[in-house]
């Protein structure tokens, strides 16, 4: 299966879907309700939020969020989070 994914260049898309599912699971309905979009660019996760208050609150826990998501992914995929 991994070979099929690699040969058909599906890794990036599958990672994106996996991160979106993990975000919903790990962050809960309260945060995902204000999340418009997630984009993984390189090692940076860009989180588009529609609440400036939540954006400010999450900015204090960026390192914890990175650690939590990477543990759930099983690899050190995310190095930075940008909240927009």
N, C-alpha and C positions, 0 to 999 in steps of 0.2 A: 504494500500500500504506500509506504514512504517513497519508494522508487517511482511509482506512478505519479504521485504528487509532485515530486521533484522534476520528472521528465516533462510533465505538462505545465510546469511553472505555476502551480496552484498554491505554493507555500504562503505567499504574501496575502492572498485573499482568505485563506483558511485561518491565518493568524489574526487577521482583522476581525473575522466572525468570532473566533475564540475569545479575543479580548473584549468584544462587545458583550458576549454572554457572561464572562467573568465580572465585568463591571457591574452588570445588573445583579448578579448573585452576591458579590462582595460588598457593594455600596448600598444596596437596598433600594426600596421604592422611593424613599424620600429624596435621595440624590438623583436617581435615574429619571424621576419625574421632571427634573430641571435640566437634564442632559439632552442637548439637541443632537450632538454628533461626536463620535470618537474617531480619530485618525492616527494611525501609527506611521510616523515618518522616520525611517532609520531607527534610532534607539529612543526617540522622543514620542510620547503619547500626548496628542493634542486633544484636550477636552473642551468642547464648546458647550457652555452653560448659558441658560437664559435668566440667571439670577446673580446679580452682583454680590449680594449678601453671601450666598453659598460659595461663590468663587473666592471671596475673601476668607471664608471659614476653611475651605479646603486647602487654601494656600499654606496654612500653618501645618498641615499634615501630609505634605507631598512625599516626604521620605517614607513615611509609614504606608502610604498608598502604594508607592513603588515596590516596597518590600512585600506587601500583601499580594499584589498582582503577580509579581515574579515567582513567589512561592506557589501560587495557584497554577501558574503556567509551567512550573517545573524547570525554568531556565531564566537566566539573567537577560531578558529581552529588552526591558524598559530601563533606561538610565535616567531619563528626565521626564517631567510632566509639565506641560504648558497649559494653563487654564485661560480660556478665551471667552 
